Amino acid sequence: MEETNKKRILVVDDDDNLRSVLIDKLNISGFDVAGASDGREGLNKAFELRPDIILLDVLMPIMNGQEMLRKLREDEEWGKKVKVIMLTVVEDATVIAQAVQDGSFAYLIKTDQSIDDIVEKIKGMLKM
Amino acid sequence: MRKNLLLAEHLTISSVVLFIMLGAVFASFSLVEDILTRPQRYFSTELSSEEIQFILVHISFVIISVLASYIIYLVLSLHTRTEITVFNTTKSLAASLEQFVKFYEEAPVPYIIIDKSGKIINPNKAALRFFGVVLEEIKEKDIFHYQPEEDKDRIEKLTRYYKGNIPINREEVRIVTKSGAIKWALLSIFETKDPESFARTGLVTIFDITEQKQLDQAKTEFVSLASHQLRTPVATVKWYVEMLLSGNMGEFSPKQNDYLGTVYKVNEEMIDLVETLLNVSRVEIGSVRVESKPTNAIDLTEGILVELSPQIETKKINIERQYDDNLRNIESDPKLLRIVIQNLISNAVKYTPDGGTVAIRFKESLGENIIVVSDNGIGIPENQQNKVFTKMFRADNAHNLTGSQGTGLGLYLVKSIIEAMGGNISFISKEDEGSTFTIKL
């Protein structure tokens, strides 16, 4: 985690299997990756590690993704600007609208994406 | 009581008649007596003026008495008949009023009578049960008093309607009962008049749809739960297999790769099925919202063709395109339109033998956007054509097709979506010659 030239990604998802395959894939693709299994842990790790991009699930125990995003945006400095990609199975118009309003950069449905697509999207957002 | 009065009235009138009749009889007697006592006087030619007067007075009196009795008899009998009719009508009116009041009071549907300002005057028992109150608590309250604060705009609208004599017919409203429970109802208000003051009143009917709403809610929750529970595992399998297939985890033997490829393909079919099931559920519970915006139907179709290119190339299907440029910018819901066109093209490819042709034609005619997808595939047997758009339909000849995995939900979904979008779909098909599906939007 100390290599400074690597871009840092935080994967926040309560599904261990999904989180773990995403972390593996992103590691292989040359990112510095951390994981969190709920919104509260995600929020703590986000402020501690200051990742370049946060991949954020919606439905999670303790604190859901929507709330974590809101709390991030409450931070006037770093949290307000950090790039967030919602990566979820929730396809609800009001949830999507709220996420867009709260400044998520993309809203992806897991089943629509191949794991390569996700890496490509991240690279695109980081202009890599 | 009224009957006794009637009897008394008749007795009085009858006595008067009897009295007059007696007078007439008396007058006749005195005349006859006078004739008998001195008949010579009446047969003589000369009568004194007093005698003539006597005779005339008596005869007139007799005639007048008889006439008067007759007139009184007529009036009396007419009066009696009217009285009887009025009495019977009143009696039956009272009975039907009683019947009506009972019907109103005991009806299982909540009814409320309100005054012209919307204040509750008379709720029936079902209404009291519906609101969970007793009469004293609800009387004089505004009819919209029990609606939740959040529905303020709606309450204002309905109040304006009622006061402006605009009919309110089966308007969906939420009602907070005394216990705090929220109920859903279809509310109608019919204009009536107060039977005494003739002032304007309203008859409110409330049709309780709470159970139906709760059921819809449960279905919606099921759909979102199912989407979570079903999508997560298939997405997990997809990404793990992709990792293995990418070679990042080490190389596999060709056979192992083959097997992984099959796992991937079947999982993709599973994803399609899950997505279709979710879409069908959304359509069925009516949660599909058509969100129209400028849409490029041609780009959208080309995107679908790219997605389907593995199947198209494997089967060497020839794709013919005939695009009207007007369809580059139509008002439509791109997400729903995509489901529709994707299903039609994928069906055409699936049910057309290797080397066959699938033609996609777009045209605009009389303000209608027409999308036609035709193929020269296996077609639909004539005796099954009426079932094409029913749920879980798969034609007999489709079952026999090797490698064809159909859910039988696609065309059902397509038709439901097209109808939600206000369009229509039709087809012509002949077995072993092909099918042509036409959508008008």
Interface residues (C-beta under 8 A of the other chain):
Chain A: D15 N17 L18 V21 L22 D24 K25 I28 L59 V89 V90 E91 D92 A93 I109 K110 T111 Q113 S114 I115 D116
Chain B: S224 S227 H228 R231 T232 V234 A235 T236 K238 W239 Y240 E242 M243 S246 N248 I271 V274 E275 L278 R289
